Amino acid sequence: MMTTNKPVRVISAFGSPGGHRVEAALRLKGVPYELILEDLGNKSSDLLLKHNPVHKLVPVLLHGDRAVCESLVILEYVDEAFDGPPLLPADPYERTVARFWAHFIDHKFPRPFWLSFFLTEDDGGESSLQGLLTEAKQNLALLEVQLKDKGRNENDTRFFGGDSIGYLVIVGSSIAHWLGFFQEVAGVAPLLTEEEYPALSQWAKRYVADETVKQCLPKRSELFATYYASKQMIQAMATSNK
């Protein structure tokens, strides 16, 4: 376990789900940090280019003179580098399962959400959007089963089998907090409903209500305004290029 006397900084951007993951992990560990926000609408800062020259993306964790990139990698580093409540399970098999579902969330969910976010009626119409929503609902159904299976009984769907927030729950925060506003911006009916996904709905409510993670969750109104403006700008650029 490393000491925490080295300064900790997080390079992120407003509304970044990955950046929130890093902040939540540090707060749950009780690690103080400095937040450095990038303006991704402009040229990347020299600081970001220096510490993430490969992908040039946020988030980046700076621990002293060490830089760690990509949110899933950063979460594991935070868990091993600092004292505090463990984020990953102690059992090797359970750790593997958590990593599997984290990979599932990161590789299966972004595509339908981001594509529906930027779709217009001229980009394939309702059938294309419906296909994306169907894909998203199928992925939610798989997570619903996983969450129920991890509970101690059918009414216990806390945090994927645990009593506290850990690695997989932090990864899933993009669903708990960001999914709703994606739907609003895309102009589609809510996907994560209590009628269809009761376990996931309760889990999401527990997460966003947690006093620790609430401190680094962006306000929904500001989040909506930021991403809606981005959508309008990108769609305007696409129209002008046609």
Phi, psi and omega in degrees: 000130181277161176278159182255017182279355174275142181297143179242126178232149178237118174269119184217195176212151181301132177082006181283118177299321179294321178297321177298319179305313182294315179299317181298317180298315180295318179295319178295330177277347182078030182260119176290147182208162174255131179262126178243114184264129176270149171262096187288350176282347179244186180297138179298145181290160176298326180297314179294316181296327179291318188264347173221065183289342183283302184260337180058037183236159171264157004270160171227132175261128175250117178241097189066235179263012179259137178244133178235130185244159179074127191299319181295320178294319181296320180301317180292323178296314180301319182296322183272334188273337188234150174290169180122179181302135179293145178266320178265149178298154179285327182288130182303320180294315180296326175297318179297318179297318179298318179294322179300311183288331174295317177297320178300312180299317184287334185254343181258330185273321185302320186302303182296327181289313182292320180293318178293330179298321184259359180292146169237171180296337180275355184255047177112342173075195188296324183296320179293316179297319180297323177297321178294319180293323177297317177298318180297318181293324177297320178293320177297322180297322178295319178291326178300315179296316180300317181293318178295320180295333182276347179286156179286338172206178188294342179261000182253094181236049189297270185232064182054049174094352181250165179269355182221168182285131179228197186306305185293324179295319178298318178299320181284359180299335178297331176278317184297321187248324188271333185301316183300316182285332173300318179297318180297314182294321180285342180075036180243162179294151180305137178267315184271087181252152180293331180293319185267326183227070184298320182293313179296323180296316179293319178299316180297318180296319179298319183294307185291344178271351181295132186294330181285309183287335179301332183294339181236017174271127178293146178296138184299321181297318180289323179296315180298315182298318181295312184284330177293319177297321178296317179298315180299318181294315182293320179293324177294320178295319180295321180293319181291338181271354182279000000 
